[in-house]
Structure formats: C-alpha cells, structure tokens
Amino acid sequence: MDGHPSRRAFLLLGASTLVAGCGLRPLYGGGSAQADARGDLAAVRIDSIPDRNGQILRNRLIDRFYAEGGPQPWRYDLTVAVTVSEGRAGLRANDTATRRTLTANASFRLSRRDTGALIASGSVVQNDTFAFQEAQYGVLVARETATRDLLDAVGDQIATRVALAFARET
C-alpha cells in the first residue's frame, strides 16, 4: 500500500453509487414501497368479493390497506375475484389420499375512481396442503386452517403488488 486508493475501492464505490441511484428500495421496513404507499393504500375502496372465501380475502386486504386507522376518501377501486379448488395428494397404495392440496386463483384490477384508468392488474396463484385423516372433524379444521392461511398469503401478495404499482407511479 502506497497511500493511494486501490482500483478495487474505486470499483466498489462506483457500484454502490449505481445501486443507490437506480431507485431500488426494499419492500418492507422504513423507506419501503409499502410504507411509502400507505396513504394511497388507505384510499383504495375494496369491492365486495363473493362467497365465504372472498369475504376472508377481503378482510385480509382491509387489514393490510387500512392499517393506519381506516379508509381515507376513496381515490381508487380494487376489484378482486378468487376461487379455491381442492385436489388429492399423497396417495396410499389403496388409492386413498393422505393429503389434500388447496389452490387459490385470484385476479385483481386497480383503477382510478375519477377516470377509470387502469393502474395495475394481475393474478395470483397460491397452493397449500393439509393432512387428510379418518376423523372428519380433524379434516374440517385442517381444511379451514389451510384455507385461511392460503387466503392470507394471497392477500399479502395482492397488497404488495398494489403498493409496488403506487411506488412506480411516483
């Protein structure tokens, strides 16, 4: 070392400057896209979603969007459709299922209330499994728990994608 900065130090400094200047931000925590979008999220009117699974998903979205104390004057509309299907997994030699797979398919559309302009749209697919037992009550409880966990994950994904859409707009 002769007191001069090395070429490696200059490269590291240059690379860190490029990353800092590209607009890359974390999704969670202070200064994140979700934190920056809180005001916009609170201004989203979440349409009713049919069926019991739709109610569970809508409640999850309400918890995520209105975390700061309730909805603001509506500036955006969010429309969501969701279906949950169930299939067999983990088969025994006698062709009976030991596990069941749940699959949620949700599509969403976020638009401005005043102009109807589309801000974001997309779809989310999420899977979960649960043990399929002889005891019917155990199956009902396992199915309900897996369905709630599945819809929580779908709600989290939709909330994150909407927050990222707001972050892209600014």
N, C-alpha and C positions, 0 to 999 in steps of 0.2 A: 504494500500500500504506500503510495507516494503522496497522499493527501488529496488526490483527485477522485471525484466520484466515478465509480465504475460504469461501464456500459450497461450492465445488468440493472443497476439502480435507476438509470435513465429509462430503460425499458419498462420496469415496474411502475415508475411514476407515470409514464405515458399511458400504460394500460389502465391504471386506476383512474386516471383523468377521463379516458374514453368511457369506461363503465359508469362513472358518476355522471357524465354528461349525456348519456343515452336516454335518460328518463326512466330507467329501471327502478322500480320501487317494490318493497315487499308487500305481500298480500295481507299480512296480519301485523298487528303491533302499531306503535306510534308512527305516523307518517305513511301508513299503508294505504292502498287503494280503498279498502273497506272503510277505514277511518275517515279518509277524505270524502267518501261518498255518503256519509251518514245523513247529511241534510237532504240529499237527493233521494236516498232510500226512504226516508220518512215522508216524502212527498209522493210516494207511489201508492195508488189505490189498487189493492189486490182483489180481483174479481172472485166471486164465489166459484168453488170447484166442486162439481157434482160428486155424490157418493161419500161414503164414510172415509175412504182413503183420501179423497180430495179435501175433506174437512181437516183431517190430520195434517196434510201437507200445507194447507192454507194457514193453519195455526202456527206451524213451524216457521213459515215465511213471515207472518205477523211478528213473531218473537224476534226474528232477525232484523226486519226492516224498521220496526218501531221501538228499538231497544233504548232510545234516548227519551222515552216518555210519551209516546203517542204520535199519531199521524199529524202532519202539517197540512196546510191547504194542498189539495191534490193538484199535481202538475203532470203526472204520468199515470198510465194504466198498465197493469200487468195481467195478462190472461194466461192461465195455465190449464193444461189437460193432462191427466195422469191415468194410467192403467197399471194394475198389478196382476201378474199371472203366476201360476204355481205349477211346478213340474217335479217329476221324480228324479232322485239322485241317490247314489249309494245303494245299489240293489244287492239283495241276498241271492243265494243260489236258487231259491224257490221263486224268484222274480218279485219279491215284496220289497218295498222301499224302506230304507233305514233313515234316509234324509230326504228333505224336500227343498227345492230351490224356488225362491221368490225373485221375480224380475219386475222392476218398476220402469216404465217408459213414460217420460214426461216431456211435453213440449211447452215452450213458453214464448210469449211475444210481449215486448215492452214498447210502448208508444207514447208520444206526447199527447196530452189531453186537448190542447188548443188546436193543433194542426193535424193530429193523427199520424204524424211522421213516425216511421219505424226507427227505433233506437237500437234494439237488439232482439234477436230471436234465436232459438236453437232447441236442441233436445238433449235430454239427459237419460242415460240408461244405467241402472244400478242393480246389483244382484246381492242376495243374502241367502243363507241356508239355515235350516233348523232341523233338529232331530225328530224323526217320526217314530213314535212309540206306540205300544199297545194301549196305554191308558189314554182315553180320548180327552180327558181334561188337560193332561200334560201336553197333548198335541195342540189344543186350542190356545193354551197360554204361550207355548213356544211360537206358534204362528203369529199371534198378536204382537208379541215382543219383537219378533223378526220384522214384521210389517212396519211397526213404529220406527225401528232402527233404520230400516230401508228408506222410509219417507223422510226421516231426519237428514239422512245423507243426501237425498235428492234436493231437499230444501236448502241445505248448505251449498250445494253446487249451483243452484239457480241464483241464490243470493250473491255468491262470489262472482258469477258471470255478469249479473246486473251491475254490481259495483264496478267491475272492470269496464263495462260499457260506459258508465258515467265517467270513469277516470280517463278513458280515451277521448271523451267529448271535451274535456277541459284542457 
